[in-house]
């Protein structure tokens, strides 16, 4: 994933406070509970450099491609250019993935 421009959402402030870290977080409708039928993803931003992605359901090749594209787009919008970030992926709610989805995911992460 390439690092983006770090553009903040206009007029957006924190939408909550993390109960564990105390950090303010924000979520936007375009990346909150994105449901593709059998698969759901939710991205939460704890600052512009810590991203939590939680998924649930069963993913196919098509839904995996959509989810990875969404993640890349959101990172490009939030993370400042040239800066590192922490990406926390919580797959504990994932019920399964097709063989094609698993292969695509692995190749995408290389």
Beta strands, then each sheet from edge to edge (+ up, - down):
strand 1: 16-17
strand 2: 24-25
strand 3: 34-35
strand 4: 39-45
strand 5: 50-59
strand 6: 86-97
sheet 1: 1+ 2-
sheet 2: 3+ 4- 5+ 6+
end
